[in-house]
Amino acid sequence: MPYLILSDIHANLEALSAVLADAAGRYDRILCLGDLAGYGADPNPVCEWSREKATAIVRGNHDRACSGMESLEDYRPAAAASAVWTAGQLTPGNIEYLSRLPRGPLRYDDFDLTHGSPEDEDEYLVTLADASPLRDALTAQLTFFGHTHIQGGFLLARRATRRIAPEGVLELEADHFYLVNPGAVGQPRDGDWRAAYAIYSPAQRLVEYRRVEYDVDRAASKIRAAGLPSALAARLYTGT
C-alpha cells in the first residue's frame, strides 16, 4: 500500500493540484505532516481537500497560528501578516479543523509522522547536529517530518548520522533509523521552486522523492491580489 507523503502545503492550491496530478495512480492513501495554512491565498480549499482526502495528518505551527491557538509575537512580519489574513478568511469549520489536528509524532502503522522534530514539533531539523541526538529517542525506524521546507532527511546509523540526498529512490535498510523530509508542496526553501513530495512503498521499503512544476504565476498573483506581503509571492519563484 503506497502512501503519498505531503508537508507544508501552505494554502498553495496550484502546487497541491500539480502534485496530485503527478502522483495519480501511484498511491493508496495520503498522509500529511502539517502546515496546511499560512502564506498562500487558498486556505479554505486546501483545508477542505485535507478534511476529505487525508488519511492521517499532524498539525504544523502555522496551523496553530492561523486558528488562533498561539501568539504571533515570535513570527516574522510576513508570516504574522499572513496568519492574521488567513484567520479572517477561514470558515468556522476549517478553523475548528485546524485547531483539532493532533500533535506529532503520530504513529501510523509502524512509522511516525511529525511536523518538526520528534521531540519538539517546532524544532527545525536542518543539520547533522540537529538530527544526531535523536538516535536514541526514536521509537520507529522511519519518521517523516517537515517544517524546514527542505527535501531530504537523515540516516541515523549506530555510529554516525548521514544526510540523505533527495535524489530518486531511497532504499530503507533494516538496521538504520531514518528521518525523511518529503519537502514542501507549497513553498520550497531548498533552491528548487518546484513542488516537492514523496511516495513511500512499505512492502518494498522504498521512499521516492519527487518534484513537479506548477502554475507559479497564478499562485503568486493570488497572493498579491489578496493583499498579502509581496515577498510571499516573490519567493515562490526562487525556492528560497
Secondary structure, DSSP 8 states (H G I E B T S, - for coil): --EEEE---TT-HHHHHHHHHHHTTS-SEEEE-S--SSSSS-HHHHHHHHHHHEEEE---HHHHHHTTSS--TTS-HHHHHHHHHHHHHS-HHHHHHHHT---S-EEETTEEE-SS-SS-TT----SHHHHGGGTTT-SSSEEE--SS--SEEEEE-SS-EEE---SSEEE--TTSEEEEE---SS---SS--SEEEEEEETTTTEEEEEEE---HHHHHHHHHHTT--HHHHHGGGTT-
